[in-house]
Structure formats: structure tokens, C-alpha cells
Amino acid sequence: FRISMPYRYAIFNKKKIKKRLGFGGSYKYKLHNVGFKYRTKYQKTYEHQNLPEELIRNKLSIVYKVKKKIHPYVSGELFHSLITSEYDFGEYRLSIGIALDLPQKNEAKIFYTYKKDDLNKKNPDRINIIGLAFNHKW
């Protein structure tokens, strides 16, 4: 079990600034070569002169250990806004990828994510993301 409190400060096009603060917890369970991880997170995003956006994010990941350093995974994540009075999900993401353990506590990920945003709209936004991520574990 792990508790986290992430903070993100992002600048878009040298004009738009977003600050995000979160509080969450995650639980991992391993069964032979398959790992399961569930994470829930409360997130509040601040953007200049806008009301803060409050979300609950729930994510389930399944990781398979092929070899000692290669871990393919799939995950799904649901976003629920706390501002609306209805219990609607505003966004979901489905991901597939491969995590590679690198020397000196480093990790690289190659992934594809399908994101469907603004689910309450008649025509929700659909976004395809191809990514490469690098992490260092302290």
C-alpha cells in the first residue's frame, strides 16, 4: 500500500499556467508473473481566473512480467468530476504499453493511450496518444 501527494506545475505556450495538487493511494497485488495495481486519487487543478476543477481518478493496471526487465501492461482509468451533482464519469483512458527496467533504478515506457474526454457532450472528444516516458526511482 502506498500513499502519494503529487504536485504538477505546467506552462502551456508560455501563457497558460496550470497547477495540480493531488492526494491518493494505491495497492499492489502480485500473483506469480502477473501484477495488479489499483490507484485512487483526489485531484484539484487550478488555472488562472477559473474555478478549481476537482476530480476523483480511479485506475486499474495489469502488468505481466515476461522477463526480468520487460513488463507489458494494460490499464483503464475513470475520471469523475466532484463539481457536478450527478454521478457521471467525465473521461476515461485505456492504455497498453511496455515498461523496460534500465540500469541504476531507471525505467522507460512505450505506450499507446486512447482517451475519451467530455463524455457528457453529444460528441465526446477522442484522443489517441503515443508516448515515451522515462522515470528514475529515488
C-alpha positions in Angstrom: 0.0 0.0 0.0 1.4 3.4 -0.9 0.1 7.0 -0.2 1.1 9.8 -2.5 0.7 13.6 -2.8 1.7 14.7 -6.3 2.0 18.3 -7.4 2.3 19.4 -11.0 3.1 22.9 -12.3 2.7 23.2 -16.1 3.2 26.1 -18.5 1.4 25.9 -22.0 2.5 28.1 -24.9 4.4 30.4 -22.5 1.0 31.9 -21.4 -1.3 29.4 -19.8 -0.3 28.0 -16.3 -2.0 25.0 -14.6 -1.2 23.9 -11.1 -2.4 20.5 -9.9 -2.4 19.1 -6.4 -3.5 15.5 -5.6 -3.8 13.1 -2.8 -4.1 9.4 -3.4 -3.4 5.8 -2.5 -2.5 2.7 -4.4 -2.4 -1.0 -3.7 -0.4 -3.7 -5.5 -1.0 -7.4 -5.5 1.2 -10.0 -7.3 0.2 -13.5 -8.4 3.1 -15.3 -10.0 4.2 -13.3 -13.0 1.0 -11.1 -13.1 0.7 -7.9 -11.0 -2.4 -5.9 -10.3 -2.4 -2.3 -9.1 -5.4 -0.2 -8.1 -5.0 3.5 -7.6 -7.5 6.2 -6.5 -6.6 9.8 -6.4 -8.3 13.1 -5.5 -7.1 15.9 -7.7 -7.6 19.6 -7.7 -6.5 21.7 -10.7 -6.0 25.5 -10.6 -6.0 27.6 -13.7 -5.8 31.4 -13.8 -9.1 33.0 -13.0 -11.1 29.8 -13.4 -12.9 27.8 -10.6 -10.7 24.9 -9.4 -11.5 21.6 -11.1 -11.9 18.7 -8.6 -11.7 15.1 -9.8 -11.6 11.6 -8.4 -9.5 9.3 -10.6 -9.6 5.5 -10.3 -7.1 3.4 -12.2 -6.6 -0.4 -12.6 -3.5 -1.8 -14.2 -2.4 -5.3 -15.0 1.3 -6.0 -15.6 2.8 -9.2 -16.9 6.5 -10.0 -16.2 7.8 -11.6 -19.4 11.4 -11.4 -18.4 13.2 -9.8 -15.5 13.4 -6.4 -17.3 10.4 -6.5 -19.7 6.8 -5.8 -18.4 3.9 -5.4 -20.8 0.8 -3.8 -19.3 -2.8 -2.7 -19.8 -4.7 -0.2 -17.8 -8.0 1.6 -17.6 -8.8 4.9 -15.8 -12.1 6.6 -15.0 -12.4 10.4 -14.1 -15.3 11.7 -12.1 -15.9 15.4 -11.5 -16.8 16.4 -8.0 -18.5 19.7 -9.2 -21.4 18.0 -10.9 -24.3 16.8 -8.8 -24.8 13.7 -10.9 -22.6 10.7 -10.7 -21.2 11.0 -14.2 -17.8 10.0 -15.5 -16.3 12.8 -17.5 -13.4 11.0 -19.1 -11.8 7.6 -19.5 -8.5 6.3 -20.7 -7.4 2.9 -21.9 -3.7 2.2 -22.3 -1.4 -0.6 -23.4 2.4 -0.5 -23.3 5.7 -2.0 -22.3 7.8 -1.0 -19.3 11.6 -1.6 -19.5 13.8 -1.8 -16.4 17.0 0.1 -17.1 20.2 0.2 -15.0 20.6 2.5 -12.0 16.9 2.5 -11.0 15.7 3.9 -14.3 12.7 2.8 -16.3 11.4 3.6 -19.8 7.9 3.1 -21.1 6.5 2.9 -24.6 2.7 3.2 -24.7 -0.5 3.9 -26.6 -3.5 5.5 -24.8 -7.0 6.0 -26.1 -8.7 8.9 -24.3 -12.3 9.9 -24.5 -13.0 13.3 -22.9 -16.1 15.3 -22.0 -18.4 12.2 -22.0 -21.4 14.4 -21.2 -21.2 16.1 -24.6 -23.1 14.7 -27.6 -19.8 14.1 -29.4 -17.1 13.5 -26.8 -13.5 14.3 -27.7 -11.5 11.3 -28.8 -7.7 11.5 -28.5 -5.0 9.0 -29.4 -1.7 9.3 -27.6 1.6 7.5 -28.4 4.1 8.1 -25.7 7.6 7.5 -24.4 8.2 8.1 -20.8 11.4 7.9 -18.6 11.4 7.5 -14.9 14.1 7.5 -12.2 13.3 5.8 -8.9 14.8 7.5 -5.9 
